[in-house]
Amino acid sequence: MNTCRIARTARSLALTTLVAALLLSGAPAAGAAPADRFDYLVRADFFAGIAGDRARLDRAMKVCEDALAADPRHAEAMVWHGAGLIVRDGHAAQAGEVEKAGPLTTRGLAEMDAGARLAPANIAVLIVRAAVLTRLARVPVFADREREWLETAVAHYGTVLTLQAPDFATMSVHARGELLGGLAENLDRLGQHDRARHYLTRIVSELPQSTYATRARSWLAAESPSSRASLSCVGCHVR
């Protein structure tokens, strides 16, 4: 993996993990009270680490490692730790430590894959992995894996939508918009335009006064993809 690839990976993951946290904030694991959510233990330190505070990233990673030492099958700890390894990959690249960087991304992806295999119906696991793969698929140097990752992300988001169906109407506008928008965007990138249109129409119908609906209407009317604003990560760091 060359330096350019690593640097792009780092920038991509910085966006990715923020999306994951924002979605998780509106989509707790089924049956879990907020105090029981693993992401609450790590995410503040994790995102401080993305912003450059390596000590706090190390602290978040230690929480994941302790959880995995106690339970090697702790799927949420696996996906967060895997994401953390990719962040460390970016830090190593930025520091010019190229020899350390590539294997970290490989390990990180493998850990997230393992977590998803262990917990194929855990919302908190699926959202993190899907968000990471969605963003990494946009990095040109990963073009050979773009379709694979987008298809996996769509499958994960679809599972999440099914699991959340009983309570979906009562969830926050942000949580619903991010999930439906993520599905629409990824399906569009896969060339599955009819399926993408289905989710765009749902956004307009179910979130009519939201920024998501405004953007979905623009997508439905747009003649050129270049004229369309992002449907996901609305209201945070993407404008």
C-alpha positions as CSV (number, residue, x, y, z in Angstrom):
1,M,0.0,0.0,0.0
2,N,1.6,3.3,-1.1
3,T,1.6,6.6,0.9
4,C,-1.1,8.2,-1.2
5,R,-3.4,5.2,-0.7
6,I,-2.8,5.3,3.1
7,A,-3.4,9.1,3.3
8,R,-6.7,8.8,1.4
9,T,-7.7,5.9,3.6
10,A,-7.1,8.0,6.7
11,R,-9.2,10.9,5.4
12,S,-11.9,8.6,4.3
13,L,-12.2,6.8,7.7
14,A,-12.3,10.1,9.6
15,L,-15.6,10.8,7.7
16,T,-16.7,7.2,8.0
17,T,-16.5,6.8,11.7
18,L,-18.3,10.1,12.4
19,V,-21.2,8.8,10.2
20,A,-21.2,5.6,12.2
21,A,-21.4,7.4,15.5
22,L,-24.2,9.7,14.4
23,L,-26.2,6.8,13.2
24,L,-25.6,4.8,16.3
25,S,-26.8,7.8,18.4
26,G,-30.2,7.3,16.9
27,A,-30.2,3.6,16.6
28,P,-29.4,1.6,19.8
29,A,-29.1,-2.1,19.7
30,A,-32.4,-3.9,20.0
31,G,-33.4,-4.3,23.6
32,A,-30.4,-2.4,25.0
33,A,-30.8,0.5,27.4
34,P,-28.4,3.4,26.6
35,A,-26.2,2.7,29.6
36,D,-25.6,-0.8,28.2
37,R,-24.4,0.4,24.8
38,F,-20.7,-0.4,24.2
39,D,-20.3,2.6,21.9
40,Y,-21.0,4.9,24.8
41,L,-17.8,3.6,26.4
42,V,-15.5,4.4,23.5
43,R,-16.9,6.8,21.0
44,A,-15.9,10.2,22.6
45,D,-12.3,9.0,23.0
46,F,-12.4,7.4,19.6
47,F,-13.5,10.6,17.8
48,A,-11.0,12.7,19.8
49,G,-8.4,10.2,18.5
50,I,-9.5,10.8,14.9
51,A,-9.1,14.5,15.5
52,G,-5.5,13.9,16.5
53,D,-5.5,13.0,20.2
54,R,-3.6,9.7,20.1
55,A,-3.8,9.2,23.8
56,R,-7.5,9.2,23.8
57,L,-7.6,6.9,20.8
58,D,-5.3,4.6,22.7
59,R,-7.7,4.7,25.7
60,A,-10.6,3.8,23.4
61,M,-8.6,0.9,21.9
62,K,-7.7,-0.3,25.4
63,V,-11.4,-0.5,26.3
64,C,-12.0,-2.6,23.2
65,E,-9.0,-4.8,24.0
66,D,-10.1,-5.3,27.6
67,A,-13.6,-6.3,26.3
68,L,-12.1,-8.7,23.9
69,A,-9.8,-10.2,26.5
70,A,-12.8,-10.9,28.7
71,D,-14.9,-12.1,25.7
72,P,-13.0,-12.9,22.5
73,R,-16.4,-12.9,20.7
74,H,-17.4,-9.4,21.6
75,A,-18.6,-8.3,18.2
76,E,-19.0,-4.6,19.0
77,A,-15.5,-4.3,20.4
78,M,-14.2,-6.1,17.3
79,V,-15.7,-3.6,14.8
80,W,-14.7,-0.5,16.9
81,H,-11.2,-1.9,17.3
82,G,-11.0,-2.7,13.6
83,A,-12.0,0.9,12.8
84,G,-9.4,2.1,15.3
85,L,-6.6,0.1,13.6
86,I,-7.5,1.9,10.3
87,V,-7.3,5.2,12.1
88,R,-3.9,4.3,13.4
89,D,-3.0,3.3,9.8
90,G,-3.7,6.9,8.8
91,H,-1.7,8.3,11.8
92,A,1.3,6.2,10.8
93,A,1.0,7.4,7.2
94,Q,0.8,11.0,8.2
95,A,3.9,10.5,10.4
96,G,5.8,9.1,7.4
97,E,5.9,5.6,9.0
98,V,4.8,3.9,5.8
99,E,6.1,0.5,6.8
100,K,3.7,0.3,9.7
101,A,0.6,1.5,7.9
102,G,-0.6,-1.0,5.4
103,P,-1.0,-4.0,7.6
104,L,-3.1,-2.0,10.1
105,T,-5.8,-1.5,7.5
106,T,-5.7,-5.1,6.5
107,R,-6.1,-6.2,10.2
108,G,-8.8,-3.6,10.8
109,L,-10.9,-4.8,7.9
110,A,-10.5,-8.4,9.0
111,E,-11.6,-7.6,12.6
112,M,-14.7,-5.8,11.3
113,D,-15.5,-8.8,9.0
114,A,-15.2,-11.1,12.0
115,G,-17.4,-9.0,14.2
116,A,-20.1,-9.0,11.5
117,R,-19.9,-12.8,11.1
118,L,-20.3,-13.2,14.9
119,A,-23.3,-10.8,15.2
120,P,-25.1,-10.7,11.8
121,A,-28.2,-9.2,13.4
122,N,-26.6,-6.7,15.8
123,I,-27.5,-3.2,14.7
124,A,-24.6,-1.6,16.5
125,V,-22.2,-3.9,14.6
126,L,-23.7,-3.6,11.2
127,I,-24.0,0.2,11.2
128,V,-20.3,0.6,12.0
129,R,-19.1,-1.8,9.4
130,A,-21.5,-0.6,6.8
131,A,-20.5,3.0,7.3
132,V,-16.8,2.2,7.1
133,L,-17.2,0.2,3.9
134,T,-19.4,2.9,2.4
135,R,-16.7,5.5,2.8
136,L,-13.7,3.3,1.9
137,A,-15.5,2.3,-1.3
138,R,-15.3,6.0,-2.4
139,V,-11.5,6.0,-2.3
140,P,-10.3,5.6,-5.9
141,V,-7.4,3.3,-5.0
142,F,-9.8,0.8,-3.6
143,A,-11.8,0.6,-6.9
144,D,-11.2,-3.1,-7.2
145,R,-13.3,-3.7,-4.0
146,E,-15.9,-0.9,-4.5
147,R,-18.8,-3.1,-5.7
148,E,-18.1,-5.8,-3.0
149,W,-18.1,-3.2,-0.2
150,L,-21.1,-1.3,-1.5
151,E,-23.1,-4.5,-1.8
152,T,-22.1,-5.5,1.8
153,A,-23.1,-2.1,3.1
154,V,-26.4,-2.2,1.4
155,A,-27.1,-5.7,2.8
156,H,-26.2,-4.4,6.3
157,Y,-28.3,-1.3,6.1
158,G,-31.2,-3.4,4.8
159,T,-30.9,-5.7,7.8
160,V,-30.8,-2.8,10.1
161,L,-33.9,-1.3,8.5
162,T,-35.8,-4.6,8.9
163,L,-34.7,-4.9,12.5
164,Q,-35.8,-1.3,13.2
165,A,-39.1,-1.6,11.3
166,P,-41.4,-1.9,14.4
167,D,-40.0,1.4,15.9
168,F,-38.8,3.1,12.7
169,A,-41.6,5.7,12.6
170,T,-40.7,7.0,16.1
171,M,-37.0,7.3,15.5
172,S,-35.4,10.7,15.0
173,V,-35.5,12.3,11.6
174,H,-31.7,12.2,11.5
175,A,-31.5,8.4,12.2
176,R,-34.2,7.6,9.6
177,G,-32.8,10.0,7.0
178,E,-29.2,8.7,7.4
179,L,-30.3,5.1,7.0
180,L,-32.6,5.6,4.1
181,G,-30.2,8.1,2.5
182,G,-27.3,5.6,2.9
183,L,-29.3,2.9,1.1
184,A,-30.3,5.2,-1.7
185,E,-26.8,6.5,-2.3
186,N,-25.2,3.1,-2.3
187,L,-27.8,1.6,-4.5
188,D,-27.4,4.4,-6.9
189,R,-23.7,3.9,-7.0
190,L,-24.3,0.3,-7.8
191,G,-26.5,1.2,-10.7
192,Q,-29.6,-0.1,-9.0
193,H,-31.6,3.1,-9.8
194,D,-35.1,1.7,-9.3
195,R,-34.2,0.4,-5.8
196,A,-32.5,3.7,-5.0
197,R,-35.7,5.6,-6.2
198,H,-37.7,3.5,-3.8
199,Y,-35.8,4.8,-0.8
200,L,-35.7,8.4,-2.2
201,T,-39.4,8.3,-2.4
202,R,-39.7,7.0,1.1
203,I,-37.6,9.9,2.4
204,V,-39.8,12.4,0.6
205,S,-42.9,10.7,2.0
206,E,-41.8,10.0,5.5
207,L,-39.6,13.0,6.2
208,P,-41.4,15.7,4.1
209,Q,-40.1,18.8,5.9
210,S,-36.5,17.7,6.4
211,T,-33.3,18.5,4.6
212,Y,-33.2,14.8,3.6
213,A,-36.5,15.3,1.7
214,T,-35.2,18.4,0.0
215,R,-32.1,16.6,-1.2
216,A,-34.1,13.5,-2.1
217,R,-36.4,15.6,-4.3
218,S,-33.3,17.0,-5.9
219,W,-31.9,13.6,-6.6
220,L,-35.2,12.5,-8.1
221,A,-35.2,15.5,-10.4
222,A,-31.5,15.7,-11.2
223,E,-30.3,14.9,-14.7
224,S,-26.7,14.8,-13.7
225,P,-25.2,13.0,-10.6
226,S,-22.7,15.8,-10.2
227,S,-25.5,18.2,-9.4
228,R,-26.7,16.2,-6.4
229,A,-25.9,17.0,-2.8
230,S,-25.0,14.1,-0.4
231,L,-28.0,12.3,1.1
232,S,-26.0,11.0,4.1
233,C,-24.3,12.7,7.0
234,V,-26.7,15.7,6.6
235,G,-26.4,18.4,9.3
236,C,-22.9,17.4,10.5
237,H,-19.6,17.6,8.8
238,V,-20.7,17.2,5.1
239,R,-22.2,20.2,3.4
